[in-house]
Amino acid sequence: MKISTENLNKIMALCTKKEIDLIIHIGQFQDKYGVIKGLYYKNILEAIDICKSTFYYLMQSLEEKGIIKINYFNDYAYWEVEFVNNVFASSEDYKKGYFKLNYEILHSAEFIAMTKSEKVIVLNLLKIGDFRKHMIKLTVKRLMDWTGKSLRSVRKFMETLTMAFKIIKKDNLYMVDCLCGFDTRAASETNILYHHLINYRLHKSKCKSDPHSIKDAVTVFKQYKVNCADTVISLVDTVITAFGEIVPRYLNTITAAQ
């Protein structure tokens, strides 16, 4: 999904490299109100390469920094959080500015391995790249302002980023090609959200459904534009209670009746 521009700037200023990884990973599962349901901590540990104690520390730190709110009364073993001031439920919300989290590089092992400063450069590049057709011109001074680091450090950061972007260096100027490294993932934001919510309820209910049924269920939710996580969960639970698995035809019937 999306992070508001205001939140993105706050995240780059206040958060550690692992906090950034956590935000990006869980942020892809939020609904239009910034609510994320059904986070299973073991999946997160594997996704961003952290241990259990680090996960708890990061969650607490993000809440203390005002990035998220945690619902401590949610299901045992499954976390529910809300991004602060990150609602995208109307056209007015979008006018405030936003940053897309569906870029391929943000969910790659290469990004997770980067330093905090390298991540900040990547985030700024992607933010600028949304409004450019081809090239981004960067001065060394601008890179130093973004990272707060020295000239020597900035040059080292840009060498690392050549693994992900096409960068041409000339003196103290860098030209970044927006046609290389700015790809979005094949799966859409809504597909990722629906898959997450369906798999969350299946996992919680200890039920299994074949991939084709899950794919068809996603199609049903897209067809009827079900944008609220609570509604998706309620509909999935109704089907699981009735059949013990996902039955797309029945799901279509009850979703159409909403």
C-alpha positions in Angstrom: 0.0 0.0 0.0 1.2 3.5 0.7 2.9 5.7 3.3 2.1 9.4 3.5 4.9 11.7 2.4 4.8 13.2 5.9 5.3 9.7 7.5 8.0 8.8 5.0 10.0 11.9 6.0 9.5 11.1 9.6 10.6 7.5 9.1 13.8 8.5 7.2 14.7 11.0 10.0 13.9 8.9 13.1 14.0 5.2 12.2 16.8 2.7 12.2 17.6 0.4 9.2 15.7 -2.5 10.7 12.7 -0.3 11.6 12.6 0.8 8.0 12.6 -2.9 6.9 9.8 -3.7 9.3 7.7 -0.7 8.2 8.0 -1.6 4.6 7.2 -5.3 5.2 4.1 -4.8 7.3 3.0 -1.7 5.3 2.2 -3.8 2.3 -0.7 -5.4 4.3 -2.5 -2.3 5.4 -6.0 -1.4 4.3 -7.1 2.1 3.2 -7.4 3.2 6.8 -3.8 2.2 7.6 -4.9 -0.8 9.7 -2.9 -4.0 9.5 -4.4 -7.2 10.8 -3.1 -10.8 11.1 0.6 -10.2 11.4 2.2 -13.5 12.4 5.5 -12.7 14.0 7.3 -15.8 12.7 6.6 -14.7 9.1 8.2 -11.3 9.9 11.3 -12.8 11.5 12.0 -14.7 8.3 11.1 -11.9 5.9 13.4 -9.2 7.4 16.0 -11.5 9.0 15.6 -10.7 12.7 15.2 -12.7 15.9 12.1 -12.7 18.2 13.5 -10.3 20.8 14.4 -7.8 18.0 10.9 -8.0 16.6 9.4 -7.0 20.0 12.0 -4.2 20.4 11.3 -2.8 17.0 7.5 -2.8 17.5 7.8 -1.0 20.8 10.3 1.5 19.3 8.0 2.3 16.4 5.1 2.9 18.7 7.2 5.2 20.9 8.2 7.2 17.9 4.6 7.7 16.9 4.8 5.7 13.7 2.3 2.9 14.6 -0.3 2.1 17.3 -0.5 -1.4 18.5 -3.7 -3.2 19.4 -2.7 -5.2 22.5 -6.1 -6.8 22.8 -6.0 -8.6 19.5 -5.7 -12.4 18.9 -2.9 -14.2 20.6 0.1 -14.7 18.3 -1.3 -12.4 15.6 -0.6 -8.7 15.8 -2.8 -5.8 14.8 -1.3 -2.4 14.2 -2.3 0.9 12.7 -0.1 3.4 10.9 -0.6 6.9 12.5 -2.1 9.5 10.1 -2.0 7.1 7.1 -5.6 7.0 5.8 -6.2 6.9 2.1 -10.0 6.5 2.0 -10.8 9.6 -0.2 -9.4 11.7 -3.0 -8.5 14.4 -0.4 -6.3 12.0 1.4 -4.3 11.3 -1.7 -3.7 15.0 -2.3 -1.6 15.2 0.9 1.1 13.1 -0.9 2.1 9.5 -0.6 4.9 7.0 -1.3 4.2 3.6 -2.8 5.6 0.5 -1.1 5.2 -1.8 -4.0 8.6 -1.3 -5.6 10.5 -4.5 -6.2 13.7 -3.3 -4.7 12.1 -2.5 -1.3 11.3 -6.2 -0.8 14.6 -7.6 -1.9 17.5 -9.1 0.0 19.7 -6.4 -1.4 17.7 -3.7 0.2 17.6 -5.5 3.6 21.4 -5.7 3.5 21.8 -2.0 2.9 22.9 0.5 5.6 20.4 3.1 6.9 21.9 5.8 4.7 21.7 3.7 1.6 18.1 2.9 2.4 17.4 6.7 2.7 19.0 7.3 -0.7 16.9 4.6 -2.3 13.6 5.9 -0.7 14.4 9.4 -1.9 15.2 8.2 -5.4 12.0 6.2 -5.6 10.0 9.2 -4.3 11.6 11.5 -7.0 11.3 8.8 -9.6 7.5 8.9 -9.4 7.6 12.3 -11.1 10.4 11.8 -13.6 10.3 10.1 -17.0 13.9 9.2 -17.5 16.9 10.7 -15.5 17.4 12.0 -12.0 20.3 14.4 -11.5 21.9 14.3 -8.1 24.7 16.4 -6.7 27.0 15.2 -4.0 25.7 18.0 -1.7 22.2 16.7 -2.1 23.2 13.2 -1.2 25.1 14.5 1.8 22.0 16.5 2.9 19.8 13.3 2.6 22.1 11.2 4.7 24.0 13.6 6.9 27.2 11.8 6.0 30.6 12.8 4.6 31.6 13.0 0.9 33.6 9.9 1.2 30.7 8.0 2.7 28.3 9.2 0.1 30.6 8.0 -2.7 30.7 4.6 -1.1 26.9 4.5 -0.8 26.5 5.2 -4.5 28.9 2.4 -5.4 26.7 0.0 -3.5 23.6 1.3 -5.2 25.0 0.6 -8.7 24.0 -3.1 -7.9 20.3 -2.0 -8.1 20.3 1.2 -10.2 21.9 2.4 -13.4 24.1 5.2 -12.2 26.5 7.4 -14.3 29.0 9.4 -12.3 30.7 12.5 -13.6 32.8 14.5 -11.2 30.5 15.4 -8.2 27.3 14.6 -10.2 25.3 11.4 -10.4 22.8 10.6 -13.1 20.3 7.9 -12.2 18.3 6.2 -14.9 14.6 5.9 -13.9 14.2 3.0 -16.3 16.4 0.7 -14.3 15.7 -0.3 -10.7 12.3 1.4 -10.4 10.1 -1.6 -11.2 7.0 -2.4 -9.3 6.1 -6.0 -8.3 4.0 -8.1 -10.6 1.4 -8.6 -7.8 -0.8 -5.5 -7.3 -1.2 -3.8 -3.9 -4.8 -5.1 -3.5 -3.8 -8.7 -4.5 -1.1 -8.7 -1.8 -3.5 -7.4 0.8 -6.3 -10.0 -0.1 -3.8 -12.9 -0.1 -2.5 -11.8 3.3 -5.9 -11.6 4.9 -7.1 -14.9 3.4 -4.0 -16.8 4.5 -4.2 -15.2 7.9 -7.7 -16.6 8.5 -6.8 -20.0 7.1 -3.7 -20.2 9.3 -5.6 -19.1 12.4 -8.4 -21.7 11.6 -5.8 -24.3 10.8 -7.4 -24.9 7.5 -6.0 -25.4 4.1 -7.2 -24.4 0.6 -5.7 -25.0 -2.7 -4.0 -22.0 -4.5 -6.6 -21.8 -7.2 -9.4 -21.3 -4.7 -7.4 -18.6 -2.9 -6.7 -16.9 -6.3 -10.4 -17.1 -7.2 -11.3 -15.6 -3.7 -9.0 -12.7 -4.4 -10.8 -12.1 -7.8 -14.1 -12.0 -5.9 -12.9 -9.3 -3.5 -11.4 -7.3 -6.4 -14.6 -7.6 -8.4 -16.7 -6.2 -5.6 -14.1 -3.7 -4.4 -14.0 -4.9 -0.8 -11.5 -2.4 0.7 -12.0 -2.9 4.4 -9.9 -5.6 6.2 -12.7 -6.3 8.7 -15.1 -7.0 5.8 -12.7 -9.4 4.1 -12.0 -11.2 7.3 -15.7 -11.6 8.1 -16.5 -13.0 4.7 -13.6 -15.4 4.8 -14.6 -16.6 8.3 -18.2 -17.2 7.1 -17.0 -19.5 4.3 -14.5 -21.3 6.5 -17.1 -21.9 9.2 -19.5 -23.3 6.6 -17.1 -25.5 4.6 -13.8 -25.7 6.4 -12.0 -24.2 3.4 -12.3 -21.4 0.8 -15.2 -22.0 -1.6 -15.1 -19.2 -4.2 -18.7 -19.7 -5.5 -20.2 -19.3 -2.0 -17.9 -16.4 -1.3 -19.1 -14.7 -4.4 -22.7 -15.2 -3.3 -22.3 -13.7 0.1 -20.0 -10.9 -1.0 -22.5 -9.8 -3.7 -25.2 -9.6 -1.0 -23.1 -7.2 1.1 
